[in-house]
Amino acid sequence: MLMIDKLTLSLPRALRHRADRIAHLVGESLAGSDGTTGDARLPSLTVPPVSVHPRQSDREIAGCIARSIVAALPTSRPRAAPGTGEQS
């Protein structure tokens, strides 16, 4: 499960009035993502800029941002089996 305490989006001026809706949809998209496995605590995660166009829907923009977030997450490693020290 992915938990985000704070999400800061920097959007072009033409999209700023849509920021709240886009942020909400990013959360929805991440909640439905299966690309988040394993446990990690990150104090911050910087995602490279995502190219969007004002004609894209809020959902399309949010999907692009969510995919970029998932792609920026560190890859998870299999956990050790309890008591063995070996990867399961």
C-alpha positions as CSV (number, residue, x, y, z in Angstrom):
1,M,0.0,0.0,0.0
2,L,1.2,3.5,-0.9
3,M,0.7,6.2,1.7
4,I,1.4,9.8,0.9
5,D,1.4,12.4,3.7
6,K,1.8,15.4,1.5
7,L,1.6,15.8,-2.3
8,T,2.9,19.0,-3.9
9,L,2.1,19.6,-7.6
10,S,3.5,22.3,-9.7
11,L,1.2,22.9,-12.6
12,P,1.3,25.3,-15.5
13,R,-0.7,28.5,-14.9
14,A,-3.4,27.2,-17.4
15,L,-4.0,24.2,-15.2
16,R,-3.7,25.7,-11.6
17,H,-7.5,26.1,-11.2
18,R,-7.8,22.3,-11.7
19,A,-5.1,21.4,-9.2
20,D,-7.4,20.1,-6.4
21,R,-9.3,17.8,-8.8
22,I,-6.1,16.5,-10.4
23,A,-4.5,15.8,-6.9
24,H,-7.6,13.9,-5.9
25,L,-7.4,11.8,-9.1
26,V,-3.7,11.2,-8.6
27,G,-4.6,9.6,-5.2
28,E,-7.3,7.5,-6.8
29,S,-5.0,6.3,-9.5
30,L,-2.3,5.4,-7.1
31,A,-4.8,3.6,-4.9
32,G,-5.6,1.4,-7.8
33,S,-2.0,0.8,-8.9
34,D,-0.5,-2.6,-8.6
35,G,3.0,-1.3,-9.1
36,T,3.6,-0.6,-5.4
37,T,4.8,-3.6,-3.5
38,G,7.2,-4.0,-0.6
39,D,7.8,-1.7,2.3
40,A,9.8,1.6,2.3
41,R,9.6,4.9,4.1
42,L,10.8,7.8,2.0
43,P,11.1,11.3,3.5
44,S,10.6,12.6,0.0
45,L,10.3,11.5,-3.6
46,T,11.1,13.8,-6.5
47,V,9.5,13.0,-9.8
48,P,10.7,14.3,-13.1
49,P,8.5,16.8,-14.9
50,V,5.5,15.2,-16.7
51,S,4.5,16.7,-20.1
52,V,0.8,17.5,-20.1
53,H,-1.5,19.6,-22.3
54,P,-4.4,21.8,-21.1
55,R,-6.7,19.9,-23.5
56,Q,-6.1,16.6,-21.6
57,S,-8.7,15.7,-19.1
58,D,-8.0,15.9,-15.4
59,R,-8.1,12.1,-15.2
60,E,-5.5,11.8,-18.1
61,I,-3.2,14.3,-16.4
62,A,-3.5,12.5,-13.0
63,G,-2.8,9.2,-14.7
64,C,0.4,10.5,-16.2
65,I,1.5,11.9,-12.8
66,A,0.6,8.7,-11.0
67,R,2.6,6.6,-13.4
68,S,5.6,8.9,-13.0
69,I,5.3,8.5,-9.2
70,V,5.2,4.7,-9.4
71,A,8.1,4.7,-11.8
72,A,10.2,6.8,-9.5
73,L,9.7,4.5,-6.5
74,P,12.6,2.3,-5.5
75,T,12.2,-1.3,-6.6
76,S,11.2,-3.6,-3.8
77,R,13.3,-6.6,-2.8
78,P,11.8,-9.9,-1.7
79,R,11.6,-10.2,2.1
80,A,13.7,-12.8,4.0
81,A,11.7,-15.8,5.2
82,P,11.2,-15.5,8.9
83,G,14.1,-17.0,10.9
84,T,16.1,-18.1,7.8
85,G,17.8,-15.0,6.6
86,E,17.1,-16.3,3.0
87,Q,15.1,-14.5,0.4
88,S,11.6,-16.0,0.0
